Amino acid sequence: MATSMDDISRSPSAMTAKKMAYHPLSPLTAAEITRSSDLVRSLYPPKIDLQFKVVTLEEPEKCFVVPYLEAEHLGKPLPCLERKAFVCYYIRNTDKLHEAIVNLTQEWVESNIRLGPNVHAPVDIEEVLAVERIALEDEGVKTELAKLQLPEGAAVLSDPWIYGSDGIDDDKRMYQCFLYLRDPSNPSNPDSNHYAFPLTISPVVDTVEMKVTRIDFIATGPGLHAKETRALKIQPPNEYIPEHQKLRTDLKPLNIIQPEGASFHVTYDGETGHVVDWQKWSFRVGFNQREGMVLYNVRYDGRSLFFRLSLADMNIPYADPRPPFNRKAAFDLGDTGAGIMANNLRLGCDCLGSIHYLSAVLANDRGDPLPMENVVCIHEQDAGIGWKHTNYRTGRAVCVRNRELVIQSIITVANYEYILAFIFNQAGEITYEVRATGIVSTQPIDEGVEVPWGTVVHPGVLASHHQHIFSLRIDPAIDGHENRLVYEEAHPMARSDFNPFGVGYTIQETVVQQSSGLDTDANTNRTFKIQNASVRNRINGKPVGYKIQAPPFQKMVAHPESFHYKRAEFADHNIYVTRYRDGELYPGGKYTNQSRGGNGVRAWANRRDNVLDTDLVLFVQFGLQHATRIEDFPVMPCETIKVSLKPVNFFEKNPALDVPPSNQEFNRSTLLTNGDGKTRPLQPAVVEAIVGVDGNVNCCTTNTSCKL
């Protein structure tokens, strides 16, 4: 249902509550997950076994949530909002996929719909483990493995991947399994890097029959065709774990110490709700299976900025055009989920300093609660200088450090890791940061062969080039929900009597009227801004706003008629803007597993809805073209990319002016070397023009008595 500003203003309920048991945006509790599953199960005879894929909060319609948040902010009575759950499930060992809405307040199933063909749910942990076992137990796979003549005791592992789409016999939900060998000289070490030993055998597992239905074979030469399975030449291992390295001995400890504790405060709201306050910022942290961290009701000094922020999608298309890699294009959030893949974070490792952890609860394939401990860490960090100026005439320097608040989660997607963080600073800015690390996905290649779609990173090991394309969903509320998107560009003035030297240029602003996909342009410094035209800056009269700073990246390389391009609907533009509609959260579509496209942000934008001074949503794309290199193996150094949201005419001056200046008493730095131990302060001379009592300017006097 579409939501207009008229809808937002209407009351969600004639009733009010003194205090709701759970905030309407708090994730489901363990009890609510259990109750949701039980209510769905009650629709079927007892012998019917259900395979639950998702049990998560069904967020209330925005037209109801906004009045609730405003009442909460103003300390007024809170409207009553019903708690609901979204449940996605199969009748086990069938292709019968359903989605249900469970009304937990009234204890009934509001809707239960069977979805149509070519709509497939994400993976679940239990299913992945079962597919690993099925692939390795298959007699045909065993026959092919025997042809490799592996040494006694060798351990073979299976990495199940989402099958992908190419339009060829891919209607059923399947897994493509890639097989690897653990180091034959040390097969009992479960942490050995098996990606250094890729095999040519690739079973396909049908998820209804739960059996291997086909075995694909990987081409190891430069051509399309694979060779017959033959004896494997064992290459040396390539390990990343520390016990296999000669570690450096000259690294001294670096301790992050906050003797008075952290400057942020976390308020627990019920069992699963968390509100964070820090340096004029306040926001609510949610957590779900697909997006992982979600921020709601982001405010600065009480002023509304963003209704909802999340990493909404990512796509990783690979460059090898040969089967089965032509289908290899992972949607790590839609196919699996950032929440379910989140790490249990550790002190002194994933986060440094004074750390506060948030835990979550998700659901397993039985519909039971799945505790997820320490999936979000909150901490402060020093990010260098925030602002500084030295008066060269007096020599006085005023310097303020840039303290940041980090809300971080780390996910592991089989071989890859993503370190995901929302970062707040004291100047009213928000940064979303992604650090990509982990191990590149590998495949076998013949010795002496080179191909243009990948890099040999170890003898017999190819790492194919690939892209990482992310989509950050921004639901703005810049001093209210009636916002607009504009972009400004720098253009040279024409040479004229006014601009005879040809050096003048102007900044021109264009207002976006309709939903669409848009791109940045470095040649004109095209910059996108979210504005509220009804609220003006008191000093310059300009609309208050926030600008988007995203790094340039190569859009989807695959052909526009390819399944890669059709499925990753967000990957062809830097920014998509749409008019808000409930349920339109995921730019790649609600169901990305073996998807066909046509249900994501490209389709929404093509409605050409009005987005001027209304409730709009932005999807900001950013990414990496990962042309693999040998330094990425056996584990990849972090590659970092950021998107920033910065105030433009939102404040009347630098909002970080009130941050105390940095000094030695506060920061306690240590001087390691001091030469002769003497300090030599600057003794400047100030040249001044002084206005006399008669109004005349007397120039010039030199004052050498100034003090630092």
JOURWO-V131061 format. One line per field, one symbol per residue. ss: DSSP state (H for helix, E for strand, L for the rest). psi: psi as a letter, one per 30 degrees, with the letter a starting at -180 (. if undefined). burial: b if it has 16 or more other ideal C-beta (glycine too) atoms within 10 Angstrom, else e. Layout:
ss->???
psi->???
burial->???
//
This chain:
ss->LELLHHHHHLLLLLLEELLLLLLLLLLLLHHHHHHHHHHHHLLLLLLLLEEEEEEEELLLLHHHHHHHHHHHHHLLLEELLLLEEEEEEEELLLLLEEEEEEELLLLEEEEEEELLLLLELLLLHHHHHHHHHHHHHLHHHHHHHHHLLLLLLLLEEEEEEELLLLLLLLLLLEEEEEEEELLHHHLLLLLLLHHHLELLEEEEEELLLLEEEEEEELLLLLLLLLLLLLLLLLLLLLLLLHHHLLLLLLLLLLLLLLLLLLLLEEEEELLLEEEEEELLEEEEEEEELLLEEEEEEEEELLEEEEEEEEEEEEEEEELLLLLLHHHLEELHHHHHLLLLLELLLLELLLELLLLEEEEEEEELLLLLEEEEEEEEEEEEEEEEEEEEEELLLLLLEEEEEEEEEEEEEEEEELLEEEEEEEEEELLLLEEEEEEEEELLLEEELLLLLLLLLEEEEELLEEEELEEEEEEEEEEELLLLLLEEEEEEEEEELLLLLLLLLLLLEEEEEEELLELEEELLLLLLLLEEEEEEEEEELLLLLLEEEEEEEELLLLLLLLLLLLHHHHHLLLLLLLEEEEELELLLLLLLLLLLELLLLLLLHHHHHLLLLELLLELEEEEEEEEEEELLLHHHLLLEEEEEEEEEEEEELLLLLLLLLLLLLLLHHHHLLLLLLLLLLLLLLLLLLEEEEEELLLLLEEEEEEELLLLL
psi->kkklfeeeflkfkfllkejkekkfgklkleeeeeeeeeeeeffllffkkkjkekjlkjklkefeeeeeeeeeefglkklkkkklkkkklljkhlgjklklkkjfefhljeljkklalgjklllleeeeeeeeeeeffkeeeeeeeeffhllkfkkklkjklkeakggjhgelklkjkkklkljffhffjfgkjfffiklfkjlkkkfefhlkfkjlkkkfafafkllkklkkkkllljlfkffgljkkggjlkjkjkjfgalflkkkkjaefkkkkkkhfkklkklkleefbkkklhklkhfkkekekkljfllkiklfjfkkgfffjjkjfeefdkeefgkljlkkgdfklbjkkkkllkakaffglkjkjkhfkkklllkhakelkkkjfefgkkkkkljklkkjkkkkkicflkkjkkkkkagggkkkkkkkkaakkklllkkkfkklfglkkflkgkkjkllljjljkkjjlhjhlfjllklkkkkkkkkkaeeiffgfkllkkkkkkelklkllljffghkkkkkljffkkkfefglkklklkjkkklklkelkfgleeeeeiffgflekkklkkkkfiejfglejfjhlflfgafeeeeffhlkgjhajlkkjkklakjijllffgkfkkkkkkkkkkjkkjgelfljfgfgkklkleeefhlkjekgbgfkkikkilkkkkkkklfgflkjkllkjggkk.
burial->eebeeebbeeebeeeeeeebebbbbbbbbbebbbbbbebbbeeeeeeeebbbbbbbbbbbbbbbbbbbbeeeeeeeebbbbebbbbbbbbeeeebebbbbebbbeeeebeebeebeeebbbbbbeebbebbbebbbebeebeebbeebebeeebbbbbbbbbbbbbeeebebbbbbbbbbbbbbeebebeebbbbbbbbbbbbbbbbeeeebeebbbbbbeeeeebeebeebebbebbbbeeebeeeeeeeeeeeeeeeeebebebeeeeebbbbbebbebbbbbbbbbbbbbbbbbbbbeebbbbbbbbbbbbbbbbbbebbbbbbbbbbbbbbbbbbbbbbebeeeebbebbbebbebbbbbbebebbebebbbbbbbeeeeebbeeeeeeeeeeeebbbbbbbbbbbbebbbbbbbbbbbbbbbbbbbbbbbbbbbbbbbbbeeeeebebbbbbbebbbbbbbbbbbbbbbbbbbbbbbbbbbbbeeeeeeeeeeeeeeeeeeeeeeebeebbbbebeeeeebbbbbbbbebeeeeeeebbbbbbebeebebbbbeeebbbbbbbbbbbbbbbbbbbbbebbbbbbbbbbbbbbebbbbebbeeebebbebbbbbbbbbbbebebeeebbbbbeeeebebbbbbbbbbeeebbeebeebeeeeeeeeeeeeeeeeeeeeebeeeeeeeeeeeeeeeeeeeeeeee
//
